Amino acid sequence: MVSSFIVKNPATGESIQEVPRHTEEEINQALDKGHTGFKKWSKINAHERSRLLKKWSLLIQENKEEIAKVMTMENGKPLSESNGEVNYATSYIDWYAEEALRLYGRTIPAASEAKRIVVSKQPIGLVAAITPWNFPAAMMTRKAAPALAAGCSFIVKPAEETPLTTIRLVELAHEAGIPEDAIQCVNGRGSVVGRLFTESPHVRKITFTGSTPVGKSLIKDSAETIKHVTMELGGHAPLIVAEDADIDFAVAQTLLTKFRNAGQTCVCANRILVHENIVDTFSEKFAEATKQLKVGNGLDEATDVGPIINEKGYNKIVAQVNDAISKGAEVLVGNKYDADKEKGFFFVYPTVLKNVDGSMDIMQEETFGPVAPITSFKTLEEAVEIANNTPYGLAAYFFTNDYRTGTYLHDNLDFGIIGWNDGAPSAAHAPFGGMKESGLGREGGIEGIEPYLETKYLSIGNL
């Protein structure tokens, strides 16, 4: 019996499309196909791989409106954000199309006149990727582009909430001329596909974006066959507003990083720490700006904040807000909801909480929703201590116009990505990844292709 699942619009609960789940046999066949495909794709010269990647990027851009609409329908984010994500997705393909031409080796001076030492790079093998629902295009291309550029074959399992964007991107890759056995998509339950990926002797690398508990499980299971892993895991980003900060600018940037994709991003600000001398002013201005955000269906051009992806996410957000209020947090704006469990849509209106403290769940756990908790600090040392008091270390933000304050915060915050007066620091040409339990490895930049390469050392004697 063929199993399937229904992709629904989280803004309305309406069904969009029924998607078949691949059986274990079909997934294993795809892995075999990818293993065979690697042998052919890895032998294609770097200039041809680069050309095909560029053609893929061009086709995605030519179909941008269609892809963005599909993304909004299955994910819920505003259409303007979906269009921006398509651009972000192709920026990774464009970047790694160029990096494919720069996979240089080197010659090392030998300690003997009779020897020559050569170091070369080669693709690691078949790469298996598991991608999240919150950025269904960008998280896929951020993995596929460097893998294909390096000469690896690639197989991806998208989230069941948002598979349609990935399916379309893979179709366009094939249309661009990238072989069908070099890039594939499989659909299935995460636990099943994850097990098949980690057990397969053909898969030489696992790359995953998602929760820390699932990442830990994949790392553990990958150890059986000594697979390489890249993990972009959970976050709990602090945002620090120093006493000298430009408050209006900090408010605008905080609004950007906090409420993008309804706060359902791994790098959005989760804990807003404001100097005690300006916390009242900042809070008032931030709350007033938050009130202006329009909540609704992402297909409505006026929408700023879309729905929560599912009931589980909605329940977590509501529980965190209620916990904070019960422990003394003040609601400046929000704490308003529009949900229908029977129809299957869940909206949380942007919420700002003041006077939060470390006893509240929202300061200890990633929220993944449009809720902004504000607390105050007296000294930079105190702000850093609060910020670093988490097992996560993905992203952090701070606002100051004093280079001494900025340098101190940069040096002492234990996070892999830091925005100084910048609420949107991500870029294809920069390394993205976290410290501590937020992950292993980096994606983007020149660092992002290295995890897909093996280093081979050749010593030539008797010259």
N, C-alpha and C positions, 0 to 999 in steps of 0.2 A: 504494500500500500504506500502510495506516494504521500509524504507529509508536506504540509505547506503552512504559511502564516500570512496574516493580513497586515499590510502596511496601512496605517491610519494617519489622518491629518490630526495632529494634537490640538489644533485650534478649534476643530469642530467635532472630532470623534468619528468622522465619516471615513469609510474605507476608500483607499486609493487604488490598491492593486494587491492581488494574491500572488505570492512568490513561493515557488517550490523549495523545500529544504532538500539539499543533496543528501543522499544516503551515505553511510560510511564507505560502502564500496565505491561510490562515485567520487567521494573525496580522495580516497586512496588512489583511484585511477588518475585523478587530476594531479596528485603528487608525483605519480610515475611519469605522467606527461610533462610536468615541470622539470623533472630530473633529466629526462631525455632532451627537452627543449634547451636546458642549460648547456648541454654539450655543443649545440649548434649556435645558440645566441652568443656564448662566450667567445666564439671564434670569429664573429663579425667584427670588423675593425672599428676602432673608436670613432672615426669620422662618420661612418655609416650609422652607428648607434646615435650619435649626436644629431644627425640629419633627421632620423626617424622621431626622436624626442621632440625636436623643433616642430615637426609636422603634427605630432600629437597635440602640442600646445596650441598650434594654430587652429586645429579642428575644434578644440574645446572652446576657444574664443569665438569661433564662428557660430557655435551652438550655445553661447553664453546665456542668452535669455531663457532658452528651454531648460537648461541645466539649473539655473537659479530658481526657476519656478518649481521644478520638481523638488529641489532642496527645501524650499520654503514650505511646500505642501507636506513633506514627510517629516521635517524637522521643526517647523513652526517659526523660525527666525524671520524677521522682517526681510522683505524682498531686497531692499538696499544692502543689507548685510550679506545675503546670499550672493548677490552680484559681486560684492567685495571679496567674498570667499573664493569665487571662481578665479578672480584676478590673482588672489593670494596662492591658489592652487597651481596656476600656470607659472607663477614666478619661480616655484621650485623646479618645474620641468625645464624652464628656460635656463635657470642657473646650472643645473646638473647636465644639461645638454652641452654646456661649455666646459664643465669640469671633466666630462668624459675625455676631453682632449688633453687633459693635464695630469693624467695618472702616471707621473714620472717615476722612474727608478733612479738608481745612482751607481756610480763606480767608486769603490773605496780603495785608497792606496794600500797595497799589501806590504807586509813586513819582509817580503822576499821578492827578489827580481824575477823569480821563476813562477810567480803567482799573479793572478788577477782576481779581484773580488767584485762581483756584480750583485746588486740588490734589485729585485723586480717586484711588481705588484700583479696580482691576478685575482679575478672574482672569486668570492667565497663559495658560491654554489647556489642552490635553490633557497630563496628567502620566503618565509611565510609570515604574513602580516595580519594582525587583528586590529581593527580600527574602531573608534568610538562614534556615537551618534551625533555628537555636538558639532563636529566639523567634518562631515562626510566626504567632502572633496579634498580639502587641504591636508587632512591627516593621511589620506590615501596617497596623494602625489608626493608628499614629503618623504614617504617611504619608497614608493615605486620608482620615482625619478632617479635617486642615487643608486638604487639597486640595478636598474636597467642600464644606467650610464656606466656602471662598473663592469657590466657583462653578466650579471646574475639574472636568473629567471626568477619570477615573482608570482606569488599566489596570495590573494587577500580574502579575508572573511570580514565583511562589514557588519556593523550592528544590525540586529533585526528591526530596530525602529527605523533605520534609514539606509536600506540597501540600494534603493533605486538610483541615487546619485552615482554610487560606485559602479553599479552595473553599466550605466551609460558611459562613464569614463573608460571602462575597459573596452566597451564596444568601439569607442572612438580611437583607442590605442590600436586595435586591430585594423580599423579603417585606415589608420595612418601607415600601416605596413609593419607594425611590430607583430611578430608571429604569435599565433594563438597559444602556443605552448610556452611562450616567454612571459606572458602576463595573463593570469586567470583570476576569476572570482568564484568563490564557493559560498553557499549560504547554509547555515545550520546553527544549532544551539552552541553557544560559546563553550560550554563544558565539553561537548562532544568534539567539536572542531579543534579546540585547544589540545585535547588529548591526542588526537590523530596527528596534529602538527608536531607536538613534542616527541611522540613515539617514533615518528617516521625517520628512518635512517637517511632518507633523501634530503631532508631539510637540514641545512647547515646553519641557518640563522633564523631566530624568531625576533620580530620587532612588534612592539605592542604599545598602544596608548590606551590608558584606562585606569582603573582603581589600583591602589597599592596592594590590597589583598590578592587580587587576581594576578597582578604582576609577580608577586612573591611565589604564587603557585606555579606560574609558567617558568620562572627561574629554577625552581626546585625540580620540576619535571624535565626541564631541558638538560639538567645535569647528567641524566642517565646516558645521553648520547653526546655529551660535551658540546652542545650547540652554543654558538655565539648569541648574545642577547643584547637588544637595545630596548630600554624601558623608559617610557615617559608616563609617570604615575601621578598620584594625587598631589594636590597643593593646598595651601592655606595662607594665601598671600597677605602680608601686611602692607599697609600704605601709611607712610609717616609724613605728617605735615609739620615742618619745623616752624619755629616762631617767626622767622624772617620770610617765610614763603609768600609768594603772590597768591593771596587767598582766592581771588576770582579765577585765576588760571588753575589752581589746584582743584577747585570745585569742578570746573569743566572737565579736567582730565580724569578726576575720580568718577564722575558721571559716566564717562566713556568706558573706563575699564570695569566699573562695577556692573553696569546694566546691559552691556553687549550680550546678545544671545540670552536675554533674560537672566543674566548672572550665571549661566550654565557653561562656564569655561573654567579650565583648570588654572588659568593665570589671573582670573579676575580678583579684584581686591576683596578680601574676606574680613579683614580686621583693619579699621581705620583709626590710626593713632594720631591725635592732634595735640599740639602743645597747649597746656592749660590756659595760657594767656590769650589764645585765639580760638579755643574750642567752641565757645558760644557763637562767635561770629561765623566761623566756618559751618557749624551745624545749621544755623539759621539759613544761610545762603544755599547750602547743599540741599536742605529740605525743600526750600522754595523752588530750586531747579528741578528736583525730583518730581514735584507736583505737576510739572508741565509735560511729563512723559505720557504719551498715549499708549494704552494697552489694547491689544486686539489681534485680529487675524493678520499674519505676516503678509498676506497678499494685498492688504489695504495699504496704499502708499503712505498714509498718515501714521501708521503704526510704528512706535518706537520699541515697544517691548511685547514679545509674543508669549505663547503659552509655555507652561512647564511640560516636559516631554512625556511624563506619565504619572500615574497615581503614587507610585513609590517615592518619586522625587518630590512631589507635592506634599505628601505626608511628612517627609523629613523636614521640609522648610517650615511648615505650620508648627510642628513640634518644637523646633528651635526658637521660633518667635514666641510661642506660648511660654516656653521655659524661661526665656530672657525676661519677659514681662512679669512672670511670677516671682522673679528674683530682683525686681526693682528697675528694670530698663524702662525708659520713657519713650513712647511712640511719638515721633515728630510728624510722620506722615506714613500712610499705608495701613498695614495690618488689615487689608481688605482683600477679599477673595471672590472669584467667580468660577465655581467648579460644578461639574455634573458627572458623577461617577457612572451613571447609567449610559449617558451619551459618550463619555470618555474624553472630556476636555477639562483642563485645570489651569486657571490663571491665578497668579499671585501679583497683586499690584505692588509696584516698587515701594519698599518700606525702609524707613530710616529710624534706627533706634539709637538713643543717646544714653549715656551713663551705664554702658555695659561694663562687665568686669570678668575676670578670669574664672569665676564660678559658673558662668553660663555656658551651655553647650555650644552656642554659636561661636564662642571664642576658642573652642577646643577642637571642633570638627568642621570640615569643609562643608559649606552650605549648599552650593550649586543652585543658587536662586537669587532673585532680585531683592536681597535684604542687605542693608548696609549698617553694621554695628559700629558706633563711634565711642571711643574711650579717650582719655586724656593722659598725658605724661608730663613730668616736670623736667627731667633731664634727658639728654640723648642716650646716656647709658641705660636709663630705665626703658626708653623706647626700644633700644636694641635687645634688651633682655626679654621684653614682652614679645617682640617680633620673632626672636630665635627660639622661643619656648614652644616648640612644635617639632614633631619628628619629620616634618616636611621641609623641603627647601627648593621649591621650584621657582617662584617669582616673588619679587618684592618691589615696592615703589617708594620713592621719597621725593619731597618737594622742598627745595631750599635754593636760595640765590647766593649762599655763602660757600665758597669752594672748600673751606675747612670743614664745615658741617657735611658737605657732600662727600668729601674724601673719607671722613671718619665713618659715615654710614656705609659707603661702598666697601670699605676694608673690613667692617665688623658684621655685616649682615651675611648669614650663611644661606645664600640662595644663588642658584645658577643663572638666573635672569634678573637684572635689576634695571628699573626705569628711573632715571634722575630727571625730574620735571618732564616725564614722558609716560603717559598711560597706555601706550601701544607700542612696545619696543620690539615685537616680533618681526622678523624679516628673513627671507629665504637665504640671504647672504651672510647671516649671523648664526652662531651655534645656539640651538635651543635645547635645554635640558635642565635637570635638577640635581640637587645635592641631597644627601641623607636618604630618606625613604621616598623621595620624589623621582628616583630613577637611576638608570645607568646609561652612559653614553650621551651623545649629542646628535641632533638632527639639524640640518641647515649648515650653511657656510662650508668652508673647506674641510671642517671636521666631520661633516655629515656623510661623506662618502667613504671615509676610512673604515667604518664598521662593516662595509661590504667587500672589503679587500683582504687578501692574505698577503703577507710579506714573504718572499722567497729569496734565499741567499745562496749564491753560487760561487764556489771557490774553484778557480781554474788553475791547475798546477802543471808543472813540466813544460813551461813555455820556452 
